[in-house]
């Protein structure tokens, strides 16, 4: 969910997980043997079961949060000026006292105040510097300011990643934007890709921000972590596991029912990690009266943004968000024509 070289990434994660399980298991087995010797078989078996499930619960973070892939991602964070993007390096504190790092990339001073501002939540690997090439496209095609948010435990941010922690990071980032007087507060856009999509959906459905955000855009994100576990592991038994078994849940398919913002769901149809049907489900469950599903046939999990028509479709969506509710815009990407309609085009394909 935001990785780089799939085989290398998977083997590294599995190796790290095996080492941790091995360390825990040695202690558990010794303890269970002593319990068996003192109290009998049944008690020891039950203890072993709960110990193993406890270990699996704890190592879930290793599978989800890959802040050290690629190597040195916690130390080296590429800077926007490398791509000729003007920026500020920002540290802000979350409500639980964690300092998180962000890049604020701004338009020229004469345009910055009137430009839209995108809050960018990235996937589960790497750091904000690895998204700068994508930001070049957003900057020049959408003429927007960009706030790149680094999760706790990633890049130069403090702390350890967790589901609740990432939600707090998201709240801190948007609260920071509202302290700035040099941006247009009425045109704040929440954007998230992969894991970042789940973070973005949570933020967009929080009541305190619903009237303060122009729209939501999510790309190649999942319905929930339990659903992704079933897809990636392929174990039928997982469908019988209760929700509390999962340390991280990110239940986006329930949250989208409370979305009221204009929402764009961008789905790369060649995504081999997150099944495109999950984006379809999120779109279908979304309760916003202004929603669109943009399907990009050749789009892969991490590279959908590189395809022709991607930025143009986003630009037209943002244009439609600026219009009065009685006037909506649909875009024919093949004929490169924009037309006004009485309703939004619900599903589009490039």
N, C-alpha and C positions, 0 to 999 in steps of 0.2 A: 504494500500500500504506500508507494512512494519510493521504491528502491531503485537500484541502478543496474547492477549486473546480477540477474536473478540467481544463477547457479552459485556464484561466489557468495552472494548474500545469504542464501539459504544454508549453505554448508557452514558458513561462519556462525550463523545463529544457532544451528543445531549443535555444533561443536561446543559452543559456549553453554548451551542449555544442558548438554550431556555432562559436562564437567560439574556444573552446579548440582544437578540431580545426583551425580555420583558422590559428591561430598556430603549432601544431605542423607543419601541412602545409607551410607556407611554407618553413620550415627544411629539412624532409625533401626537398622537391622540388629545392631548390637543391643539397643534398648529393648526391641521386641523379643530377642532371644532371652534376655533376662526376665522379661514379663512372662514368657512362655514357661521358663524354668520355675518361676515362683507361683504363677496363677493358672496355668493350663492353656490349652490350644485355642479355645473360642475367644478368650479375652485377647490373646496375642494376635489372632487373625483380625479381629475388629480394630485393634490398635494399628496394625499394619495398614489396613484399608484407609483409615482416617489420616495416617501419616503420609501415605502416597498421594492421596487427593490434596492434602495440604501443600505438599511439595509442588504438585502440578499447578495449584492455584497461584503459588508465589512466582513460578518461572514464566507465567504468562506475559509478564512485562518484557522479558527478554525476546519474546516472539513479536511483540507489537511495537515497542519503542526502540528503534535502531539509531540512536543518536551518534554512534561511533562508526557508522557506515555511510560513505566510504571512510577509510582510516584518516585519523587526525581531524575529524569534523568537529570535535570539541575544542580544538586548538586554533585551527586555521579557518577563518570565515572570510571569503572573498568580499571585496568592498565594491560598492556601486560605481565609484569613479573609474574602475577598471573598464567599465562599459560606457564611460562618458555620461553617467547619470549623476546629477547633483543630489546630494543627500546630507542628512544629519544622522549620526549614530546616537541612539537614545537608550537610556536605561530607565525603566519605570518599575515601581513597586506594586505588587499585587496585594489584595486585601489580607492575605495570610503572610505577608512580609517577605516574599521572594522577589529578588531583582531579576527582571527579564530584559533581554536585549532586543532592540528593534532598529530597523533602518527606515527613516522617513525620506522617501524620494519625492522631490517636489518639482513642479513645473516652473518655468521662468517666472520671476517675481511679478511681472505684469499679468500673468495668467493664473498664478497659483490660487488666488482667492476665489476665482470663479470656476475652477476645475473640479470635477468630481474626485473623490478620494476613495481608493480601494483598500480595504483591510485584507491582507493576503495571509491565509492560513495554509501552510504546506503539508506535505505528506509525512510519513512516519520515519523517514530516513534522511540523513544529511542535515544541512542547516540552511538558513535564509540565503546565504551567499550562493548556494547551488541553484537558486531560482532566479538569478539576475538576468539570464538570457531571456527568460519568459517576461521579466519585467520590462526589458527593452521594448518588446512588442507592445505590451500594455501601455507603456509611457508614450510611445510615438503614434500608436493607432487610436487609442482612446483618449489621449491628451489628458491624462489623469495624474494626480498624486498617488503615491503608493506607500502604505505602511506595511512593511514586512515584519511579521511577528515571529519571534523565536520562542518556542515553548520552553518551559522549565526543564532543565536537564539536557538541553540541546544547545549547541554552539557556545556562546558566551553567557548564556543565562544560568542562573543559580538553580539549585534544587534538584528534585527527582521527578520524572514525569509520572502522571497518574491521570485518570479520567477527570476527576474533580479538579485536579490541579490545572489541567489544560483549559477547563471551563473558566477558572479564575483568571488565567492568563488572557483569555479572550476578552473578558470583561475589563481587565486592566487596560488592554490596548484601545478599546473603543472609548473608555473613560478618558484616556490620555488625549485622544483626538478632540474631545469636547473641551479640553483646556486650551486648545490652540485657537487663536483669533485670526490666523492667516489662512484658514480654509473655509470652504462652504459647508456648513453643518447640515444643510438640507440635502446634500448629495453625497452621502456616505454609503458605500457599497460593501457588503460583506461577501468575500470570495473564499472558497475552500476547495482544495483538491484532495481526493483520497481520504486519509484520516482527517485532513483539514476540513473536508466537507462536513463531517460529523460535528466538528467543533463549530463550524459556521452555522449549521442548522440549529444547534443548541442556543447560540447567541441570538440568532434571528427570531427565535420563538420566546425569548424572555420578554415579559410584558413591559419592563422598564425601557426597552429599546425599540419596541414595535413602531412607535410614532416618530422615531428619530432616524430611521434608516430608510434610504430610498429603495433598495432592492437587495435580493440575495442571488448569488450565482454559485452553484456547486458543480464540480466536475469529477466524473469517475469515482464517486464515493459509494459507500455500501449501506445496506439497510440496517445492519447491526453486526457486532463482533461475533455473537453466537452463530449468525447466519454465515459469516465468513469462515468460521472454524469448520463448519460442515462442508463448505466448498473446498477449502484448502486441504483438510485432512481426509475427507471422504469416509469418515467413520459413521456408520448408521447409528451406533449407540449414542452419539452426541445429541440426537434429537430427543432423547429421553432425559438428558441432563437438565436439572432445574436452572433457572436463571442465576441463582446465587452462586452457582459453581464458577461463574465467570467473574474474574476480578475487574475486568474492563468490559463494559457492555455497549456503550454508544448506541442506544436504541433509537436510531434516527427515524425508522419507519413509524414509530408512534408520535414522535415530535412534529413531523411534517404536517400532521393533521391540525396543528395549531398555528401553522404559518398563515399570516395575513398579508405579508409583503409580496410585491411582484417577484416571481421566482423563475430563474432560468436553470434548467438541468441539462448540462452538457455531457453527452455520452459517447465515448469512443467505442464504436461497434466491434473493433478488433482488440478490445481490452481482454487480455488473457489472465488477469489477476482478479479484478472485480467484475463479475458477470454483468453485462449490459442490462439484463433483466432487472437487476437491483435498482438501476437508475430509472427504469420504466416504472417500477413499483413505487419508488419515492415520488415520482411525478404524479402517478395516479392517486396516491394517498394525500398529496398536498391539497390543502383546503383553500388555498388562495384562488380568488376568481381570476387573477392575472398570473398565469403560469405558462411556461413553454418548455418543451423537451426538444433539444437540438441534438440530432443523431448524426454522427460523423463516421461514415462507413470504414474509413481506413485508420481511424483514431485508435492508438494503443493507450495503455494505462498512463504512461508518463509523457508521451510525445504528442498527444492530441493537439496541443497548442501550436505545434509547428506546421499544421496543415492549412492550406489555402482556404480562405473564407471564415476562419475561426474568429479573428478579430473583427471582421466586418459584421458578422452575426451578433457579436457582443455589442458592438457600437449601435446597431439598429435596436437591439433590446433596450439599451440604456436610453436611446432617443424616445422610445415608446413610454418608458417610465417617467420621462419629463413631461409628457403631454397630459392634458386634462383627461380625466377618467372616461369622458364621453368620446374621446378620439384615440384610437389605437393603431399601431403600425405593424404590418407584417412585411417580411422581406423575402424576395425571390432571389436566392443566392446565385442561381444558374443564369438568370437573365439580368442580374444586377439592377433590379428595380425595387423601389420602395413604394408601397401603396397604402392608403388609409382604409381601414375596415371597421365595422361596428363591433367586432369581437377580435380577440387575439388569436393568432394562428397557434393552435395548441401543440402540434408536433411539426418540426421542420427537419429536413434532411439535406445536408450539403452534398 
